[in-house]
Amino acid sequence: MASKSPLADKLKDVRDRIARAAAKAKRDPAEVTLVAVTKYAAPEVIRELIKLGVGDLAENRVQQLAQRSPQISEFHQRLLSSKDEGVAPRLRWHLIGHLQRNKAKQALPLVQLIHTVDSLRLAEELDAALEKVGPRADGPTKKFPILVQVNASEESQKSGVAVGATLHLAEQIATMPNLQVAGLMTMTAMDASEAECRQVFSRTRELFEELKWHKIGGAGLRHLSMGMSQDYEWAIEEGATLVRVGSALFGGKPEGDSSEED
Ligand SMILES: *Cc1c(COP(=O)(O)O)cnc(C)c1O
């Protein structure tokens, strides 16, 4: 069959790999959501992706989200009303970069899930900001879902809460009136081997099971955000429900860009 576009081909490849990795682990591929990391993608490429049915989009920076999400969301609405076939029925924005406390309030209305809560103070800031805006109309619960970011690779320069402190932090966040502990997020070290990646993922999965055992987050505890372009297949085999894929869809990052977070 003739290829539709380079992006459509890459997306098909990623989806096939997700399905194969899930099958290998005897998991239902529907348990795994592809979150497209659009930080290096041009707006027209993001629009094409939405037409191809991808509805979960992620950015690292609050500023970028604020600039992009209104236009993209409007575009999505127009597609839906034109009944274009194959369009993602829902658009969800994910924040996956480090969140500074002074941007917490600005981030909340722009995203549906924050993957990077790694301190009590940040959680308190979010909870207090939510108190002011009041409950959301669009969420599955009235609480705002967040993931606790775990530094499971134990690299000193990485963000994330230490493995040994994760349970306690999650427990504290779960008592907050406006936040839902929806799961855990982790990242592997750059250039980590397969064995190292798998260890990071399985350690995070074990922590997730521990949270579940302690009933932290209740039925809302559902997500393991693990795996990027280099390692998402292993992450799926180790239990990921959200894979954050950027360069495998859009190509690498632009020359000279070193921004990883806010
Ligand atoms: C950029 C980024 C990704 C995507 O990385 P790729 O290697 O391009 O797939 C995933 N997660 C986080 C936190 C990122 O910053």
The ligand as an SDF file (V2000), in Angstrom:
LIG
                    3D

 15 15  0  0  0  0  0  0  0  0999 V2000
   10.9740   14.8360   25.6080 C   0  0  0  0  0  0  0  0  0  0  0  0
   10.3860   13.9090   26.5790 C   0  0  0  0  0  0  0  0  0  0  0  0
    9.8260   12.6870   26.1520 C   0  0  0  0  0  0  0  0  0  0  0  0
    9.8910   12.2020   24.7240 C   0  0  0  0  0  0  0  0  0  0  0  0
   11.1900   11.8280   24.4250 O   0  0  0  0  0  0  0  0  0  0  0  0
   11.5660   11.1180   23.0290 P   0  0  0  0  0  0  0  0  0  0  0  0
   12.8410   10.4530   23.3280 O   0  0  0  0  0  0  0  0  0  0  0  0
   11.6820   12.2140   22.0350 O   0  0  0  0  0  0  0  0  0  0  0  0
   10.4820   10.1710   22.7240 O   0  0  0  0  0  0  0  0  0  0  0  0
    9.2160   11.8990   27.0990 C   0  0  0  0  0  0  0  0  0  0  0  0
    9.1500   12.2600   28.4100 N   0  0  0  0  0  0  0  0  0  0  0  0
    9.6790   13.4080   28.8430 C   0  0  0  0  0  0  0  0  0  0  0  0
    9.5860   13.7350   30.2830 C   0  0  0  0  0  0  0  0  0  0  0  0
   10.3220   14.2660   27.9600 C   0  0  0  0  0  0  0  0  0  0  0  0
   10.8590   15.3880   28.4110 O   0  0  0  0  0  0  0  0  0  0  0  0
  1  2  1  0
  2  3  1  0
  2 14  2  0
  3  4  1  0
  3 10  2  0
  4  5  1  0
  5  6  1  0
  6  7  2  0
  6  8  1  0
  6  9  1  0
 10 11  1  0
 11 12  2  0
 12 13  1  0
 12 14  1  0
 14 15  1  0
M  END
$$$$
